[in-house]
Amino acid sequence: MSISNAMANALTGLNAVSRAADVVSSNVANAMTEGYGRRDIELSSHQVGKTGSGVAVDGVSRFYDPVTTGERRIADGDVALEDVRAEFYDTFTTAMGQPDEANSVAGRITGLETALIEAASRPDSEARLTTVFDAATELTSQIKTAADSIKDIRMDADKQIGKAVDFLQSSLQQVVDLNVAIQKQVSQGYDPNALMDQRQTLVDQISEIIPVKEIQKNNGMISLYTSGGAVLVDSKAATIEFTATPTISPDMTVENGALSGLTINGQLVSTDAEKGAIAGGKLAGLFEVRDTLAPDAQVQLDALARDLIERFETTNADPTLGIGAAGLFTDGGSALDPLTEEGLSGRISVNALVDPDQGGDLWKIRDGLGAISEGDQGDATILNSLADALQETRIASSGSLTSIERSALGFASDIYSLGKTNQLKAEADLTFATARQESLHSIELENGVDTDNEMQKLLVIEQAYGANAKVIQTIQALMDQLMGI
């Protein structure tokens, strides 16, 4: 080997170990960076003609486990979905209140029942009749508060859907832009790994909203598909559209055109959280809350309001009522119309005939709403009948809890129990999804940067650098001797 070849070999060695040191330092610096893919330098023997001529740096590879990352992204979406569900049920059950709490819906029913029993023991006491009126008013107010909570939940979900869609559209376009930039870097022989890190972080964020599958293409580009088969990124970003609705009432649905659905490239897609085009993830969860969970809760609350109104509209509860007359509870001041039950929980009110502020008389609670004049102040017959109406077990006229007979208190308690059961299930599913997510994330970290291993590499690099430098130093000494002859 000639001195010049030896010098060339040593210089390529120095170049290789310098690049290796750069890769190791980058790995160590980004050991805690989310989305960072561990780098490894790729080396090969450099050949010039038939003679070896040092080492060649072929490039820097980026470690990426598509299977584990893909599974972890699905887990990210599952966590986001179950979190949305659990949050909904928590909000709804909080609005209903625990049955043993005085200010819950069930607690207000108990309060009304107690007030009626106490008033029946002293029917001549105006104070006790006032207590009955106040208890009835508090009950309707609590039901309306729960109804308002459901309305707010739907409007908030709709608002969050709009924000999520805007983020998705922007992010998908950024993925396309990064695809183009990466393709350009690869074709020009530059290192595209930093851009790939950015793209991976972006895809991870997208997957929380809609779980996606990543397909590798030529020159480092990728395509993105949802689990339901919708194309989000190919040669260009899909167009995702949604129109937010500022105010939502109980009767508004996607089916009747009052609420916006989701379109991808102009086509309306299913938002079913389990098997729709965007199944899994936060976006599907928000649609489920707005279009399924909240409306179902509204149906149960409306059924409870109807049950209360019907209990007091019978002549068994108040024999003075005329045909079609409203009882103690009304639908916004009118008798119940079963055909307009939707949103009833937001309209239920105490009959103005017993409200002194609206020109009513408290004594009508004792003597009957149809009474023309005040009767015997010691007669507690109707007060007892009203208490019996609350305690009577009957099958609800609507809702999903129509299989068994219940008292008014039992009906309210079962609605809460159903919501709490669903909440516990959602929280259990969330715990499972979180554990799976953390497990997959741990596997990703195991395949990431190992700082101990990187330090070992650095020691080898240091030794290799010193050896190559020693070769150059020796060649320099040889050249000095030659020049001195």
Secondary structure, 3 states (H helix, E strand, C coil): CCHHHHHHHHHHHHHHHHHHHHHHHHHHHCCCCCCCCCEEEEEEEEEECCEEEEEEEEEEEECCCHHHHHHHHHHHHHHHHHHHHHHHHHHHHHHHCCCCCCCCHHHHHHHHHHHHHHHHHCCCCHHHHHHHHHHHHHHHHHHHHHHHHHHHHHHHHHHHHHHHHHHHHHHHHHHHHHHHHHHHHHHCCCCCHHHHHHHHHHHHHHHHHCCEEEEECHHHCEEEEECCCCEEECCCECCEECCCCCCCCCCCCCCCCCCCCEEECCEEECCCCCCCCCCCHHHHHHHHHHHHHHHHHHHHHHHHHHHHHHHHCCCCCCCCCCCCCCCCEEECCECCCHHHCCCHHHCEEECHHHCHHHCCCCHHHHHCCCCCCCCCCCCCHHHHHHHHHHHCCECCCCCCCCCCCECHHHHHHHHHHHHHHHHHHHHHHHHHHHHHHHHHHHHHHHCCCCHHHHHHHHHHHHHHHHHHHHHHHHHHHHHHHHHHC
